[in-house]
Structures are given as C-alpha cells and as structure tokens.
Amino acid sequence: MTEQLMTLKVLIPAGVFAQIENVAKVTLNTRDCGNICLLPHRLDCIAALSAGLLTYTEDGKSNTYLAIDDGVMVKTGLNVLVSVRNAFRGDDLKTLHKLIEQQFIDLSQEEQKYRLTSKKLESNLLSRLVELSHE
C-alpha cells in the first residue's frame, strides 16, 4: 500500500501563493501551541498562525522554507490550507533572510510615504476646519 501524502495550499490576499502536491510533512508556528508538525494521518485541526517559518517536505526531497505572516491554517484530511497576509519562498534560510530584510526596507519606505501623506492631509483638514469656524 502506498503512503498517502498531503496537498499544501498557501493563500495570500492576491491569490494562490503556492500549491504543492505530495507533501510528507508541514511544520509551522501557531499562536497557542508553538511549533506543530502536520503529518498525513494527523487529525483534522485549525490554528491561528504567528509570523515565522513554515517548512514543508515533499516526498523524497529536502525541506523547503516559506516565511509567512500572521494567518490561519486548516487541515482537513490530506489537505492543508494556509491563509496569510504575506509569504516568501527561499531555497535556503540565508536567501529567505535577505528577501525578508529587503521587504522590511521596502515596507519602511512605504510607511514613511504614507505617514507623510497622512500628516499633510490632516494638516489641510485642520486648516480648513479653522477657516470654516471663523466664517
């Protein structure tokens, strides 16, 4: 009898980030239970995920790493569905670290632009309210 393997599907807001067949093991970090390992015959479960590392092993291959944001995981039968805000794939941990580091730099620059725009809008709104109150 051949061993049954899982299907891992990772969703992000933009769509399907990855769908991997023949997965023998998935390891991820949950908010309540810490790191858990999902195997094909584990009971169905659902868990809130913390940002961190998701590791999966395809049948006969080495580990593959995904950096994931907060989200949720649902395991039903041989299907593992992970829905997160953001995900990055790396062939090794060093490459993944560089990708995440660059993403934080990009987000930081975007956040600075957003804050500056928000301050300008707030300032303009307050100026107009002051003008209206004097009329």
C-alpha positions in Angstrom: 0.0 0.0 0.0 1.4 3.4 -1.0 1.7 6.2 1.6 -0.8 8.9 1.3 0.7 12.4 1.0 -0.8 15.9 1.6 -1.5 18.9 -0.6 -0.4 22.2 0.8 -2.1 25.3 -0.5 -0.8 28.8 0.7 -3.1 31.7 0.0 -2.3 35.4 0.2 -4.8 38.3 -0.4 -3.7 38.5 -4.1 -4.5 34.8 -4.7 -2.8 31.4 -4.5 0.9 31.9 -3.5 1.7 28.2 -3.8 0.1 24.8 -4.2 2.3 21.8 -3.5 1.4 18.2 -4.0 2.9 15.1 -2.4 3.9 16.8 0.8 5.0 14.4 3.5 5.3 16.9 6.4 4.5 20.5 7.2 5.9 22.4 10.3 4.6 25.8 11.3 4.3 28.1 14.3 0.9 28.6 15.9 -0.1 31.2 18.4 -1.4 28.9 21.0 0.6 25.7 20.7 4.0 26.8 19.4 5.6 24.8 16.6 3.5 21.9 15.3 4.2 19.2 12.7 1.4 18.1 10.4 1.6 14.6 9.0 -0.8 13.0 6.6 -2.7 10.9 9.2 -2.9 13.6 11.8 -6.4 14.5 12.9 -8.1 17.5 11.3 -7.3 20.8 13.0 -7.4 24.5 12.7 -4.9 27.0 14.2 -4.1 30.7 14.3 -0.6 31.2 12.9 2.2 33.5 14.2 4.6 35.2 11.7 7.5 32.9 11.2 8.8 29.9 9.3 6.7 27.3 7.5 8.7 24.3 6.5 7.4 21.6 4.2 9.0 18.4 2.9 7.9 17.0 -0.4 8.1 13.2 -0.8 11.8 12.3 -1.3 13.1 15.9 -1.3 14.7 18.2 1.2 13.0 20.9 3.2 11.6 24.0 1.5 11.1 27.2 3.6 8.5 29.8 3.5 8.5 32.9 5.6 4.9 33.7 6.5 2.9 36.5 8.2 0.1 36.0 10.7 -2.7 34.0 9.4 -4.7 30.8 9.8 -4.2 27.1 9.0 -6.8 24.5 8.4 -6.1 20.8 7.9 -8.8 18.6 6.6 -8.0 15.1 5.5 -4.9 15.3 3.3 -5.4 19.0 2.6 -3.5 21.7 4.4 -4.7 25.2 3.7 -2.7 28.2 5.0 -4.0 31.7 4.5 -1.6 34.6 5.4 -1.2 38.2 4.7 2.3 37.7 3.1 4.6 34.9 2.2 8.1 34.5 0.8 9.8 31.4 -0.5 13.5 30.7 -0.2 15.7 27.8 -1.3 17.7 28.2 1.9 17.4 30.2 5.1 20.1 32.7 4.1 18.3 33.6 0.9 15.0 33.8 2.7 16.5 36.2 5.3 17.7 38.5 2.6 14.3 38.6 1.0 12.6 39.4 4.2 15.1 42.1 5.1 14.6 43.8 1.7 10.8 43.5 2.2 11.1 45.3 5.6 13.1 48.1 4.0 10.5 48.5 1.2 7.7 48.5 3.8 9.5 51.0 5.9 9.9 53.4 2.9 6.2 52.9 2.0 5.2 53.5 5.6 7.2 56.8 5.7 5.5 58.0 2.5 2.1 57.0 3.9 2.8 58.9 7.2 3.9 62.0 5.4 0.8 62.0 3.2 -1.4 61.4 6.2 0.2 64.3 8.1 -0.4 66.6 5.0 -4.0 65.6 4.7 -4.6 66.0 8.5 -2.9 69.5 8.4 -5.0 70.6 5.4 -8.2 69.3 7.1 -7.4 71.1 10.3 -6.6 74.3 8.4 -9.9 74.2 6.5 -11.9 73.5 9.7 -10.3 76.5 11.4 -11.2 78.6 8.3 -14.8 77.4 8.4 -15.1 78.1 12.1 -14.0 81.7 11.6 -16.6 82.3 8.9 
